[in-house]
Amino acid sequence: MTNDDILPDHVDPLLQLIHGGWTSQVICTAAELGLAELLSAGEQTLQQLAKSAKCNPQALDRLLRALTSLGIVTVGNDGEYAMTPLGSRLRADAPDSLNAQAQWFGLHSWSLWGDLTESVRTGVSARQRRSGVEGYVDFENTPQAAQLFNRAMCELTRVVALALVSKYDFLQSARIIDIGGGHGELLIPILLANPQAHGVLVDLEHAIEGARRHLAGAGLGNRTESIEGDFFVGVPDDGDLYLLKAVLHNWDDDRCAMILATLRRNMPANSRLLVIERVSPDKIDGSVLQQAALRSDLNMLVGRGGRERSRAEFTAMLKQSGFATTRIISLAEGFSVIEAV
């Protein structure tokens, strides 16, 4: 009897789905240990890497074998490890880095998903049931978590921002107000592509200093303002164009109505609003993009208490708040831009 007879090349598809979460933790651990940075200078043996990463060699070997199976690292015939192009994206300084995404999900979102059943039963997020906290005000007391979150949002925003710049005309917008703009990853490519525009980033205190550094690092310090603000209270009233990316999905319908009412009250009559969000599918076909939107929807349920919405739901919500939807443009990663006036 051969090994092939004992262990046929088959994995139960349902079992594979059940155990799928292991990859998040493996990749998060690689990011936490800085393996991509350690291997950026060249290949290393297990012993060299264990010393550099301050890890138990036998335990690290087991992690590296798992990462090899996922295509994150490779091991040569000489036993030296190297990062693959895919794995190199775990470097924090990589142009297309997902280092913060890996750590944010593995360290902060992971534990909340373990409470999904109760969130489905009650409709209340695990975070709110555990701490009673809504929104992002808790970041004021957890600066390291706030920094990691804002980095993670920059990584996710990068590709969406480039798609937006290529598909939307900003030439008539002299003053662009980014509400809840984080560290400015959406605003930067817009301003770089439109030298006539001035940008204003509005967010809570935890994001402002990072936004100023990020915008200045992009050479936009003299064309931007970063101001502390609360979109439930007020927003600048002098914009030509207002950006609202990945904000509404954090909140239930009543809170979204409050946010949109603040914008409607403060926006000049001839200005425009761009709502940039993942759009929930009307029919499920099992595509990767749909799975990403549905995963994000459950992530908002268990994490922040919000939800993803369909095109029809966004249009109706905007109409109820005094906005007319003029067009919807598909972007990237399942995101769309909904233009309203």
DADA-V73668 format. One record per residue. RES is the residue in one letter. D_FIRST is the distance of its C-alpha to the first C-alpha in whole Angstrom. Layout:
BEGIN
res->(RES:RES)
d_first->(D_FIRST:D_FIRST)
END
This chain:
BEGIN
res->(M:T:N:D:D:I:L:P:D:H:V:D:P:L:L:Q:L:I:H:G:G:W:T:S:Q:V:I:C:T:A:A:E:L:G:L:A:E:L:L:S:A:G:E:Q:T:L:Q:Q:L:A:K:S:A:K:C:N:P:Q:A:L:D:R:L:L:R:A:L:T:S:L:G:I:V:T:V:G:N:D:G:E:Y:A:M:T:P:L:G:S:R:L:R:A:D:A:P:D:S:L:N:A:Q:A:Q:W:F:G:L:H:S:W:S:L:W:G:D:L:T:E:S:V:R:T:G:V:S:A:R:Q:R:R:S:G:V:E:G:Y:V:D:F:E:N:T:P:Q:A:A:Q:L:F:N:R:A:M:C:E:L:T:R:V:V:A:L:A:L:V:S:K:Y:D:F:L:Q:S:A:R:I:I:D:I:G:G:G:H:G:E:L:L:I:P:I:L:L:A:N:P:Q:A:H:G:V:L:V:D:L:E:H:A:I:E:G:A:R:R:H:L:A:G:A:G:L:G:N:R:T:E:S:I:E:G:D:F:F:V:G:V:P:D:D:G:D:L:Y:L:L:K:A:V:L:H:N:W:D:D:D:R:C:A:M:I:L:A:T:L:R:R:N:M:P:A:N:S:R:L:L:V:I:E:R:V:S:P:D:K:I:D:G:S:V:L:Q:Q:A:A:L:R:S:D:L:N:M:L:V:G:R:G:G:R:E:R:S:R:A:E:F:T:A:M:L:K:Q:S:G:F:A:T:T:R:I:I:S:L:A:E:G:F:S:V:I:E:A:V)
d_first->(0:4:7:8:6:8:11:12:15:18:20:22:26:28:26:26:30:30:29:31:34:32:33:36:36:34:37:40:39:38:42:43:42:43:40:42:45:43:41:44:46:42:39:38:36:34:37:40:39:39:42:44:42:43:39:37:35:31:32:33:30:28:31:31:27:28:31:29:26:30:31:34:33:31:30:31:29:32:31:34:34:36:37:36:39:38:38:41:43:43:45:48:51:48:51:48:47:45:45:48:46:42:44:47:44:42:44:47:46:42:44:46:43:42:45:45:45:48:49:48:50:53:53:54:52:51:53:56:55:54:57:60:60:60:60:60:62:60:59:63:62:58:59:56:54:57:56:52:53:55:53:50:53:54:50:50:54:53:52:54:57:56:56:59:61:60:60:64:67:69:72:74:73:75:74:70:70:66:66:63:62:60:60:62:58:60:63:63:61:64:67:66:66:69:71:74:72:73:70:71:67:68:65:65:66:63:62:66:66:62:64:67:65:62:65:67:64:64:67:69:71:74:73:71:72:70:71:70:70:69:68:69:73:74:73:75:77:78:75:74:71:69:65:63:59:57:59:60:56:56:59:60:62:65:65:64:67:69:67:68:72:72:72:74:77:77:76:78:79:78:75:71:68:65:62:59:56:52:53:51:50:51:48:44:42:40:40:40:44:44:41:43:46:45:43:47:48:46:47:51:50:49:50:54:55:55:53:53:55:55:58:60:60:61:64:65:65:67:69:70:71:73:71:71:67:68:65:61:59:55:54:51:48:49:52:56:59:62:65:68:72)
END
